[in-house]
Amino acid sequence: MVNQGILEIRFHENGRLLLTPLAKQILFEDRKVQLATLQKAEKTTQGKRTEKTQAVGLFDKLKALRTEIAIEENIPAYIVFSDAALRDMEAKLPETETDFMQVSGVGEAKKDKYATRFLKVINAWAASKKSTQELSFSLFEKGMTVANIATQRELKEDVYGHFQKVHEEGKPIDLYQFISEEEVRKIQVAKTELGDQVEGVKSYFMYFEEQIPYWKIRMALYLLEKQ
């Protein structure tokens, strides 16, 4: 009931319980409410939890983060987000702050305060379900810049390499939005001139006196192979 916002705990008053406006709607306005039935975890012969109990889904991770924030701010967990809001996050899997605003119970203030931490948990969970390049591509499709994708996902590897990979897998992404045809031609000339002297991408990097980044060289060589 606390998590659903029906009761409020006054921590500064020795944990006194108070009814919230929502509780009054339930008591006097016939608002329906569903409460969970707590069950004891089944045990194996070794006294361990069952496989079902051990499984930790996204909802559990979001609840853990909510508890962490509630302890930090010394407030009831439902003040951070209700169970319904966490369930909505689990269903919608927001990837950006714009997506996060579509979650039930999220306003501008909560977005500014909590979006970064909750999106980090959601995106980490989503990344475990699909490849890292697919996740980067998904964020790019939603309008995020390469720099923002790298920051939000805390990536050290090359995000452009992710786009090249999804292109190889047949995803509809135009790589020429990242590299010009002129740059590809320059690298084609370098490929001809270097000939047998090529020792990996570094040879091209040194050829261009370190003025063309590694990711562009890799992408150009890939596009040349596709021609």
Number of C-alpha atoms within 10 A of each C-alpha: 14 18 17 20 20 18 19 22 18 13 12 9 8 8 10 11 13 13 14 14 12 15 19 13 13 13 11 8 10 9 11 8 11 7 7 6 5 6 6 5 12 13 12 10 7 6 8 12 14 12 10 9 11 10 9 9 10 19 17 13 16 22 18 13 17 24 19 13 17 17 12 9 11 12 17 21 25 21 14 21 23 19 19 15 17 22 17 18 23 17 12 13 18 21 22 20 15 12 15 24 17 14 21 15 15 17 13 11 9 14 17 12 12 17 21 14 14 21 22 16 15 19 18 15 15 17 16 10 10 10 12 17 19 17 21 22 23 14 19 16 11 12 11 17 12 15 10 14 20 16 11 17 17 10 13 8 9 13 20 18 15 18 22 22 16 17 15 13 10 9 13 9 14 11 15 12 8 11 15 12 12 9 14 20 13 13 23 16 12 16 17 10 12 14 10 8 9 15 10 9 15 14 16 21 17 11 17 15 9 12 9 15 13 15 17 19 22 18 21 23 16 14 15 13 8 8 5
